Amino acid sequence: MTTKALADKVAIVTGASSGIGRATALLFAQEGAKVVVAARRNAELDTLVIEIETAGGEAVALAGNIRDEAFAVALVEIATDRFGGLDVSFNNAGTLGPMGPSQEVALADWAEALDVNLTGAFLGAKHQIPAMLKRGGGSVIFTSSFVGHTAGMPGTAAYAAGKAGMIGLIKTLAVEYGPQGIRVNAILPGGTDTPMAHQMLDSEEAWTFVRGMHALKRTSTPQEIAPSVLYLASSASGFTTGTALLVDGGVSINKT
Ligand SMILES: NC(=O)c1ccc[n+]([C@@H]2O[C@H](COP(=O)([O-])OP(=O)(O)OC[C@H]3O[C@@H](n4cnc5c(N)ncnc54)[C@H](OP(=O)(O)O)[C@@H]3O)[C@@H](O)[C@H]2O)c1
């Protein structure tokens, strides 16, 4: 019998109500993890929990907003109370924020995007790390983006700043907690077919253009991104920390 990659592990996945987070929560559960699934929409989370349990896995849902520190605390509490501790976190929830010329971006919209995408990720890690330290180590994973890291895209200032800020965050956390066995990494997906992508790309022409930006001349699916998160969560990546892992179909290197 092969051992599952996350057997006996407890994980938190944010942004689990759809897209990359949902696909990753399903894969984590399939690989043996007990999963706390989080997002704002309760009904979608409940459906996911049923799906995981029907497949023989274990999960619990908690709805809330990742910009609230109390929610970050509550997620760790539920992981500890229900499943006995915390080993893995996938801080994946995110928002597009204001799209359009920077000179027209309202301060409140800028601040909200940074609150969710960057401060929300920080708050998650801040409260997850002490629980992981009690287990003697763990893996913290964020979802960043090629936008703001390897590519500049007009009209994405707040999104790019938040996602690029995360790269600084992982490097700092990786050196701060590496000596205590905690690894901290980010995935940087390329264009992935999710509700967020459809919010940004609202026509077939836009999708065709974005497919063409990738070396592979296509976009991805959430199911194709999830195994990279599993890799960073599992012991297979035991010597990998502080890394911004491109899972981007070559959008970062394509010049054609
Ligand atoms: N799709 C792409 O092409 C792409 C590329 C690079 C990076 N990413 C990143 O991938 C991550 C996942 O996005 P996705 O593409 O899978 O889109 P998605 O399907 O729209 O998922 C976004 C998730 O974030 C949750 N969320 C948003 N704001 C939240 C908040 N304030 N508090 C709690 N949960 C919140 C949403 O759930 P609720 O609405 O229920 O709260 C949803 O579960 C994001 O961080 C995104 O920036 C996506």
Ligand as a Chemical Component Dictionary entry (heavy atoms), coordinates in Angstrom:
data_LIG
# 
_chem_comp.id                   LIG 
_chem_comp.type                 NON-POLYMER 
_chem_comp.pdbx_formal_charge   0 
_chem_comp.three_letter_code    LIG 
# 
loop_
_chem_comp_atom.comp_id 
_chem_comp_atom.atom_id 
_chem_comp_atom.alt_atom_id 
_chem_comp_atom.type_symbol 
_chem_comp_atom.charge 
_chem_comp_atom.model_Cartn_x 
_chem_comp_atom.model_Cartn_y 
_chem_comp_atom.model_Cartn_z 
_chem_comp_atom.pdbx_ordinal 
LIG N1  N1  N 0  -6.969  32.420 -12.032 1  
LIG C1  C1  C 0  -5.786  32.912 -12.367 2  
LIG O1  O1  O 0  -5.466  33.083 -13.564 3  
LIG C2  C2  C 0  -4.791  33.250 -11.287 4  
LIG C3  C3  C 0  -3.459  33.487 -11.671 5  
LIG C4  C4  C 0  -2.536  33.794 -10.674 6  
LIG C5  C5  C 0  -2.921  33.850 -9.345  7  
LIG N2  N2  N 1  -4.243  33.608 -9.017  8  
LIG C6  C6  C 0  -4.598  33.668 -7.594  9  
LIG O2  O2  O 0  -5.161  32.423 -7.239  10 
LIG C7  C7  C 0  -5.927  32.594 -6.046  11 
LIG C8  C8  C 0  -7.243  31.847 -6.189  12 
LIG O3  O3  O 0  -8.003  32.477 -7.197  13 
LIG P1  P1  P 0  -8.819  31.676 -8.294  14 
LIG O4  O4  O 0  -8.219  32.025 -9.611  15 
LIG O5  O5  O -1 -8.941  30.261 -7.888  16 
LIG O6  O6  O 0  -10.204 32.470 -8.259  17 
LIG P2  P2  P 0  -11.596 32.153 -7.558  18 
LIG O7  O7  O 0  -12.112 30.846 -8.026  19 
LIG O8  O8  O 0  -12.411 33.360 -7.786  20 
LIG O9  O9  O 0  -11.212 31.995 -6.035  21 
LIG C9  C9  C 0  -10.991 33.072 -5.167  22 
LIG C10 C10 C 0  -11.270 32.541 -3.786  23 
LIG O10 O10 O 0  -10.926 33.528 -2.818  24 
LIG C11 C11 C 0  -12.019 33.664 -1.914  25 
LIG N3  N3  N 0  -11.987 35.018 -1.369  26 
LIG C12 C12 C 0  -11.926 36.183 -2.055  27 
LIG N4  N4  N 0  -11.889 37.215 -1.220  28 
LIG C13 C13 C 0  -11.938 36.691 0.039   29 
LIG C14 C14 C 0  -11.940 37.256 1.323   30 
LIG N5  N5  N 0  -11.869 38.575 1.505   31 
LIG N6  N6  N 0  -12.007 36.433 2.406   32 
LIG C15 C15 C 0  -12.074 35.104 2.233   33 
LIG N7  N7  N 0  -12.062 34.507 1.028   34 
LIG C16 C16 C 0  -12.009 35.295 -0.051  35 
LIG C17 C17 C 0  -13.237 33.367 -2.765  36 
LIG O11 O11 O 0  -14.313 32.878 -1.982  37 
LIG P3  P3  P 0  -15.572 33.712 -1.458  38 
LIG O12 O12 O 0  -16.026 34.584 -2.588  39 
LIG O13 O13 O 0  -16.530 32.641 -1.078  40 
LIG O14 O14 O 0  -15.046 34.468 -0.286  41 
LIG C18 C18 C 0  -12.728 32.203 -3.591  42 
LIG O15 O15 O 0  -12.818 31.004 -2.889  43 
LIG C19 C19 C 0  -6.076  34.091 -5.849  44 
LIG O16 O16 O 0  -5.219  34.527 -4.831  45 
LIG C20 C20 C 0  -5.635  34.664 -7.182  46 
LIG O17 O17 O 0  -5.147  35.958 -7.057  47 
LIG C21 C21 C 0  -5.165  33.306 -9.955  48 
# 
loop_
_chem_comp_bond.comp_id 
_chem_comp_bond.atom_id_1 
_chem_comp_bond.atom_id_2 
_chem_comp_bond.value_order 
_chem_comp_bond.pdbx_ordinal 
LIG N1  C1  SING 1  
LIG C1  O1  DOUB 2  
LIG C1  C2  SING 3  
LIG C2  C3  SING 4  
LIG C2  C21 DOUB 5  
LIG C3  C4  DOUB 6  
LIG C4  C5  SING 7  
LIG C5  N2  DOUB 8  
LIG N2  C6  SING 9  
LIG N2  C21 SING 10 
LIG C6  O2  SING 11 
LIG C6  C20 SING 12 
LIG O2  C7  SING 13 
LIG C7  C8  SING 14 
LIG C7  C19 SING 15 
LIG C8  O3  SING 16 
LIG O3  P1  SING 17 
LIG P1  O4  DOUB 18 
LIG P1  O5  SING 19 
LIG P1  O6  SING 20 
LIG O6  P2  SING 21 
LIG P2  O7  DOUB 22 
LIG P2  O8  SING 23 
LIG P2  O9  SING 24 
LIG O9  C9  SING 25 
LIG C9  C10 SING 26 
LIG C10 O10 SING 27 
LIG C10 C18 SING 28 
LIG O10 C11 SING 29 
LIG C11 N3  SING 30 
LIG C11 C17 SING 31 
LIG N3  C12 SING 32 
LIG N3  C16 SING 33 
LIG C12 N4  DOUB 34 
LIG N4  C13 SING 35 
LIG C13 C14 SING 36 
LIG C13 C16 DOUB 37 
LIG C14 N5  SING 38 
LIG C14 N6  DOUB 39 
LIG N6  C15 SING 40 
LIG C15 N7  DOUB 41 
LIG N7  C16 SING 42 
LIG C17 O11 SING 43 
LIG C17 C18 SING 44 
LIG O11 P3  SING 45 
LIG P3  O12 DOUB 46 
LIG P3  O13 SING 47 
LIG P3  O14 SING 48 
LIG C18 O15 SING 49 
LIG C19 O16 SING 50 
LIG C19 C20 SING 51 
LIG C20 O17 SING 52 
# 
